[in-house]
Amino acid sequence: MSLTSTVVIVGAGQAGSELAAELRTLGHTGRVVMIGDEPSLPYKRPPLSKGFLTGAVSTEQLLVRNAAAYERNSIEFIGGTRVTAIDRKAKSVALSDGRTLAYDKLALTTGGQARRLSIPGADLGNVLTLRSIADAAQLQAQLVEGRRLVIVGGGYVGLEAAAVAVKKGAKVTVLEGAPRVLARVTAPEISEFYTRVHREEGVDIRVDVQIDAFDGADGVVTAVRLADGSRIDADCVLVGIGLVPGTELAEAAGLACSNGIVVDEFGQTADPDIFAAGDCANRPSALHGCRVRLESVPNAMEQAKHAARAMVGQPKAYDELPWFWSDQYELKLQMAGLSTGYDQLVIRGSTATRSFAAFYLKEGRIIAADAISQLKEFGVMKKLVAGRAQIAPDRLRDDSLALKDLAAEAGV
């Protein structure tokens, strides 16, 4: 691609913003157009269930970059507009306002949509999801003393929202269909720890629960009806059951999609002029020996940077260590690597406290780690995971031994 070519970015989240900025950093002087279906400039989504919900983070503080930064870098932003189709032959995209934009290179950073329930009453008023600023503002208005909030889903979003809501005086019930909270991302011991913490804070957590319907009156939800026939009164319901990757445009354009838009290690689809990055992209990982689609800010940003490099003819394979975080109460959970397939868990410290670490081992090597309020140690933990370090479990468990010394002994 010529450095004066036109790049169109579909999706104005953190991946889209990062890709646009990186193009300029790499010397691209051509037109860069970023299109978002929300009116707002790209903003950070993780604080929506944390600082923004508490009121500690303002809308302005959510922005990835302010308007002046885009103007300074000649990045055009078209907000409140959807891309309705991609014409790969003509190399153009159609917009919901009737316009057509030509591209030399196209980036799909379409993120995803909050997964919804297909049950009776799912469309009632006050049945909310949490993916956008508008969603968060709606939920925020419900978090008042004595308000009955039922949260469907015991993942990151559900538990983070529960922590904020109960502190604001709401009566919070969390319903999880799996046998434990955080079941997809962490070990039973960590799930048990977070269940205990939330219950100590006054949250009613129920697992192995199946929901039949939402009951309502005058168009607004009044209760959640469970499969066992019981009902839980509710003034508001938050559905936090995951993300549906934004693949519709790619699929309609004939691009391969499988749990996301299929890309190579450079972020390129089978069409050499179309790239994808962020929550919507499914990429190969040599580190994990499989294809992965990750929903995390670090992944979105790094994938976007690598896609930008490939666009300007400076390809560099992307296979960074995935990491994630979650803030609940005063606790910070930081996670490195993917624990899928682990055969041994080593707890460093005690789960009876509110500061400890967990290491996931497979065939004696560390493949993932969780740090609960261990901010100073997390950097070393990431190195141990990235290096697939082999440390005797008894030594790893012994928190009288400095983790950095164990890392040095392991050669990472």
BELLIN-V803459 format. One record per backbone hydrogen bond with DSSP energy under -0.5 kcal/mol. CO is the residue of the C=O (numbers start at 1). NH is the residue of the N-H. E is the energy in kcal/mol with one decimal. If there is no record, write none. Layout:
co-><CO & CO>
nh-><NH & NH>
e-><E & E>
This chain:
co-><2 & 3 & 3 & 6 & 6 & 7 & 8 & 8 & 9 & 9 & 10 & 13 & 14 & 15 & 16 & 17 & 18 & 19 & 20 & 21 & 22 & 23 & 24 & 31 & 32 & 33 & 34 & 35 & 36 & 38 & 42 & 42 & 45 & 46 & 47 & 47 & 47 & 50 & 51 & 51 & 51 & 58 & 59 & 59 & 60 & 62 & 66 & 66 & 67 & 68 & 69 & 70 & 71 & 74 & 74 & 76 & 77 & 78 & 82 & 82 & 85 & 86 & 87 & 87 & 91 & 92 & 93 & 94 & 94 & 95 & 99 & 101 & 105 & 106 & 107 & 107 & 108 & 111 & 113 & 115 & 117 & 119 & 120 & 121 & 124 & 125 & 126 & 126 & 128 & 132 & 133 & 134 & 135 & 136 & 137 & 138 & 139 & 139 & 140 & 142 & 144 & 147 & 147 & 148 & 148 & 148 & 149 & 149 & 150 & 150 & 151 & 151 & 152 & 154 & 155 & 156 & 157 & 158 & 159 & 160 & 161 & 162 & 163 & 164 & 165 & 166 & 169 & 170 & 171 & 172 & 173 & 173 & 174 & 174 & 175 & 176 & 178 & 180 & 182 & 182 & 187 & 187 & 188 & 189 & 190 & 191 & 192 & 193 & 194 & 195 & 196 & 197 & 198 & 199 & 203 & 204 & 204 & 206 & 210 & 212 & 213 & 213 & 215 & 215 & 217 & 219 & 220 & 222 & 223 & 223 & 224 & 224 & 225 & 225 & 226 & 230 & 231 & 232 & 236 & 237 & 237 & 238 & 238 & 240 & 242 & 243 & 244 & 245 & 247 & 248 & 249 & 250 & 251 & 256 & 260 & 260 & 261 & 264 & 265 & 267 & 268 & 270 & 271 & 271 & 273 & 274 & 275 & 278 & 280 & 281 & 282 & 283 & 285 & 285 & 290 & 292 & 294 & 296 & 297 & 298 & 299 & 300 & 301 & 302 & 303 & 304 & 305 & 306 & 307 & 308 & 309 & 310 & 317 & 322 & 324 & 326 & 326 & 328 & 331 & 331 & 332 & 332 & 333 & 334 & 335 & 336 & 339 & 344 & 345 & 346 & 346 & 347 & 348 & 350 & 356 & 357 & 358 & 359 & 359 & 360 & 360 & 361 & 361 & 362 & 365 & 365 & 367 & 368 & 369 & 370 & 370 & 371 & 371 & 372 & 374 & 374 & 375 & 377 & 378 & 379 & 380 & 381 & 382 & 383 & 384 & 385 & 389 & 389 & 392 & 392 & 393 & 394 & 397 & 397 & 398 & 400 & 402 & 403 & 404 & 405 & 406 & 407 & 407 & 408>
nh-><5 & 29 & 30 & 104 & 105 & 33 & 10 & 107 & 11 & 35 & 109 & 17 & 18 & 19 & 20 & 21 & 22 & 23 & 24 & 25 & 26 & 28 & 27 & 7 & 76 & 9 & 78 & 11 & 81 & 80 & 64 & 65 & 48 & 49 & 50 & 52 & 53 & 54 & 55 & 56 & 57 & 62 & 62 & 63 & 63 & 44 & 69 & 70 & 71 & 72 & 73 & 75 & 74 & 32 & 76 & 34 & 79 & 36 & 84 & 96 & 94 & 88 & 91 & 92 & 103 & 87 & 101 & 84 & 85 & 98 & 95 & 93 & 8 & 275 & 10 & 109 & 277 & 246 & 244 & 241 & 119 & 122 & 214 & 124 & 127 & 221 & 128 & 237 & 239 & 136 & 137 & 138 & 139 & 140 & 141 & 142 & 142 & 143 & 143 & 144 & 147 & 149 & 171 & 150 & 235 & 236 & 151 & 173 & 152 & 238 & 153 & 175 & 240 & 182 & 159 & 160 & 161 & 162 & 163 & 164 & 165 & 166 & 167 & 168 & 170 & 169 & 146 & 172 & 149 & 204 & 151 & 175 & 176 & 206 & 153 & 209 & 208 & 183 & 185 & 186 & 190 & 191 & 192 & 193 & 194 & 195 & 196 & 197 & 198 & 199 & 200 & 201 & 203 & 202 & 205 & 174 & 206 & 176 & 227 & 120 & 215 & 225 & 222 & 223 & 220 & 125 & 217 & 234 & 215 & 225 & 226 & 232 & 212 & 213 & 229 & 226 & 233 & 224 & 150 & 128 & 239 & 152 & 240 & 155 & 115 & 245 & 113 & 247 & 251 & 252 & 253 & 255 & 254 & 262 & 258 & 262 & 282 & 267 & 318 & 276 & 264 & 272 & 269 & 274 & 106 & 269 & 108 & 281 & 261 & 283 & 263 & 292 & 289 & 290 & 285 & 283 & 296 & 300 & 301 & 302 & 303 & 304 & 305 & 306 & 307 & 308 & 309 & 310 & 311 & 312 & 314 & 313 & 319 & 337 & 335 & 328 & 333 & 331 & 328 & 333 & 334 & 373 & 326 & 371 & 324 & 369 & 342 & 361 & 347 & 348 & 359 & 349 & 357 & 353 & 372 & 348 & 370 & 346 & 361 & 367 & 368 & 343 & 344 & 365 & 362 & 367 & 338 & 360 & 336 & 358 & 372 & 334 & 373 & 356 & 377 & 378 & 379 & 381 & 382 & 383 & 384 & 385 & 386 & 387 & 389 & 388 & 366 & 391 & 395 & 396 & 397 & 398 & 349 & 399 & 401 & 402 & 406 & 407 & 408 & 409 & 410 & 411 & 412 & 411>
e-><-1.9 & -2.2 & -1.9 & -2.8 & -1.9 & -2.6 & -0.5 & -2.7 & -0.8 & -2.9 & -2.6 & -2.4 & -2.2 & -2.5 & -2.2 & -2.2 & -2.5 & -2.0 & -1.3 & -2.0 & -2.3 & -2.7 & -1.5 & -3.0 & -2.6 & -3.5 & -2.8 & -3.1 & -2.4 & -1.6 & -2.3 & -0.6 & -2.1 & -1.2 & -1.4 & -2.3 & -0.9 & -1.6 & -1.1 & -1.5 & -1.5 & -1.0 & -0.6 & -0.7 & -0.9 & -2.7 & -0.9 & -1.2 & -2.3 & -2.9 & -1.3 & -2.9 & -1.5 & -0.6 & -0.6 & -3.1 & -0.6 & -2.7 & -0.6 & -2.8 & -2.5 & -0.8 & -1.3 & -1.8 & -2.7 & -3.2 & -2.6 & -2.7 & -1.1 & -2.0 & -2.9 & -2.6 & -2.1 & -2.9 & -3.1 & -0.8 & -1.8 & -2.9 & -3.2 & -0.5 & -0.8 & -1.8 & -2.7 & -1.8 & -1.3 & -2.5 & -0.8 & -2.8 & -3.3 & -2.4 & -2.4 & -1.9 & -2.3 & -2.9 & -1.6 & -0.6 & -1.6 & -0.8 & -1.0 & -1.9 & -2.1 & -0.8 & -2.9 & -0.5 & -2.6 & -1.6 & -0.5 & -2.3 & -0.6 & -2.6 & -0.8 & -3.2 & -3.1 & -2.6 & -2.4 & -2.8 & -2.4 & -2.0 & -2.2 & -1.8 & -2.9 & -2.5 & -1.1 & -1.1 & -2.2 & -1.2 & -2.7 & -0.8 & -2.4 & -2.6 & -3.4 & -0.5 & -0.5 & -2.9 & -3.1 & -2.0 & -2.5 & -0.8 & -1.0 & -1.7 & -0.7 & -2.2 & -2.8 & -1.7 & -2.4 & -2.4 & -2.3 & -2.4 & -2.3 & -2.3 & -2.5 & -1.3 & -2.6 & -1.2 & -0.9 & -3.0 & -0.5 & -2.6 & -2.7 & -0.6 & -0.5 & -3.2 & -3.2 & -1.6 & -1.7 & -3.1 & -2.4 & -2.7 & -2.4 & -0.5 & -0.5 & -2.3 & -2.5 & -1.7 & -1.9 & -2.9 & -0.5 & -2.4 & -2.4 & -3.5 & -0.5 & -3.1 & -0.7 & -0.5 & -2.7 & -0.6 & -2.4 & -1.7 & -3.0 & -2.6 & -1.5 & -2.7 & -1.8 & -2.2 & -2.6 & -0.5 & -2.9 & -1.9 & -2.9 & -2.3 & -2.0 & -0.7 & -0.6 & -2.2 & -2.9 & -2.6 & -3.0 & -1.8 & -3.4 & -0.6 & -2.6 & -3.1 & -1.4 & -1.3 & -2.3 & -2.5 & -0.8 & -2.2 & -2.6 & -2.4 & -2.8 & -1.9 & -2.0 & -2.2 & -2.3 & -2.3 & -2.0 & -2.2 & -2.1 & -1.7 & -3.2 & -1.3 & -0.6 & -3.1 & -2.5 & -0.6 & -3.1 & -2.1 & -2.1 & -0.5 & -0.6 & -3.2 & -2.3 & -3.3 & -2.4 & -2.3 & -2.0 & -3.2 & -0.5 & -0.5 & -2.8 & -0.7 & -2.5 & -1.5 & -2.8 & -2.9 & -2.9 & -2.6 & -0.6 & -3.0 & -1.2 & -2.8 & -1.5 & -1.8 & -2.6 & -0.5 & -0.7 & -2.9 & -2.7 & -2.7 & -0.5 & -2.6 & -0.8 & -1.2 & -0.8 & -1.3 & -0.5 & -2.2 & -2.5 & -1.4 & -2.2 & -2.1 & -2.9 & -2.2 & -2.5 & -1.4 & -2.6 & -0.6 & -0.9 & -2.3 & -2.5 & -1.0 & -0.6 & -1.0 & -1.7 & -0.5 & -1.8 & -2.3 & -2.0 & -2.4 & -1.8 & -0.5 & -2.4 & -1.0>
